[in-house]
Amino acid sequence: QVQLVESGGGLVQAGGSLRLSCTTSGLTFSSYHMAWFRQAPGKEREFVAVIPWSGGNAIYEDSVKGRFTISRDNAKNTVYLQMNSLKPEDTAVYYCAADDSIKVVTTFRLYEYWGQGTQVTVSS
């Protein structure tokens, strides 16, 4: 069965950096768009970034552009999210997700497979 496992979250001060990893199994990784979403307490799950299976340009939510970078290593079936210049408003549980649709989507309800999430807390 498909599994996605996130890691790399933690507590960091504002302005700091973290790198999240999501290792997958049970799917043909190179055939899936891989995305990161986040969810803060009491809020809906929010799109962060997606990298297409085709190797096209990544898409980022406006608030993270220039600070976050999504990448993938197909040989390791792993997608990463490098987060720099972190802000308190970035605090959330971060989830990776996979989708094999023809077009890249940014709506969380359209993603098929999800990890359990990793907590990112940014202190002021």
C-alpha positions in Angstrom: 0.0 0.0 0.0 1.1 3.6 -0.5 2.9 5.2 2.3 4.2 8.7 2.8 6.3 9.5 5.8 7.4 13.1 6.7 10.3 14.1 8.9 12.4 17.1 9.7 10.0 19.2 11.7 10.9 20.9 14.9 11.1 24.1 16.8 13.0 27.0 15.3 13.3 30.7 16.0 12.0 33.2 13.5 14.5 33.7 10.6 15.8 30.1 11.0 15.6 27.2 8.5 14.4 23.7 8.4 14.3 21.0 5.7 11.4 18.7 5.6 11.6 15.3 3.9 8.9 13.0 2.7 9.8 9.4 1.8 7.3 7.4 -0.2 6.7 3.8 -0.9 4.1 1.8 -2.8 3.8 4.2 -5.7 5.7 5.0 -8.9 7.2 8.2 -7.5 8.2 9.6 -10.8 4.6 9.5 -12.0 3.2 11.6 -9.2 3.0 15.3 -8.5 4.3 15.8 -5.0 3.0 18.6 -2.8 3.4 20.1 0.6 0.4 21.4 2.6 0.2 22.7 6.1 -2.5 23.1 8.7 -2.5 25.4 11.7 -4.8 24.8 14.7 -8.4 25.7 13.9 -7.6 26.4 10.2 -8.2 24.5 7.0 -5.3 22.7 5.3 -3.4 25.1 3.1 -1.4 24.6 0.0 2.3 25.3 0.3 4.1 24.0 -2.8 4.0 21.4 -5.5 6.6 19.9 -7.9 5.2 18.2 -11.0 6.1 14.7 -12.0 7.0 16.1 -15.5 9.9 18.1 -14.0 8.2 21.4 -14.8 8.4 24.5 -12.7 7.3 24.3 -9.1 4.3 26.2 -7.8 4.3 28.0 -4.5 1.8 29.7 -2.3 2.4 33.4 -2.4 3.4 33.8 1.2 6.3 31.3 0.9 7.7 32.4 -2.5 11.4 33.3 -2.2 11.7 31.5 1.2 10.7 27.9 0.5 12.0 25.5 -2.1 10.5 22.2 -3.1 12.6 19.5 -4.7 12.6 15.8 -5.3 15.1 13.0 -5.6 13.4 10.3 -7.7 16.2 7.8 -7.0 15.2 8.0 -3.3 11.5 8.4 -3.8 11.7 11.5 -1.6 10.4 15.0 -1.8 11.9 17.9 0.2 10.8 21.3 1.4 13.6 23.6 2.3 12.2 26.4 4.5 14.3 29.5 5.0 13.5 32.8 6.7 10.8 31.1 8.8 8.1 33.2 10.3 5.8 32.5 13.3 2.9 32.3 10.8 4.6 29.3 9.2 3.8 27.3 12.4 1.7 24.3 11.4 1.7 20.6 10.8 3.2 20.1 7.4 2.0 17.2 5.2 3.3 15.8 2.0 0.8 14.6 -0.6 0.8 12.7 -3.9 -1.4 13.0 -6.9 -1.2 11.4 -10.4 -3.7 13.7 -12.2 -2.7 14.9 -15.7 -2.7 18.5 -14.5 -1.0 19.9 -11.3 -3.5 20.9 -8.6 -3.2 22.9 -5.4 -6.4 22.0 -3.7 -5.9 19.5 -0.8 -9.1 17.7 -1.4 -7.9 16.5 -4.8 -4.8 14.8 -3.5 -5.0 11.0 -3.1 -2.2 10.1 -0.7 -1.1 11.8 2.5 1.5 11.4 5.1 0.8 11.8 8.8 2.5 15.2 9.1 5.4 16.8 10.9 5.1 19.7 13.3 6.9 22.9 12.5 6.9 25.6 15.2 8.5 29.0 14.7 9.0 31.2 17.7 9.1 34.9 17.6 
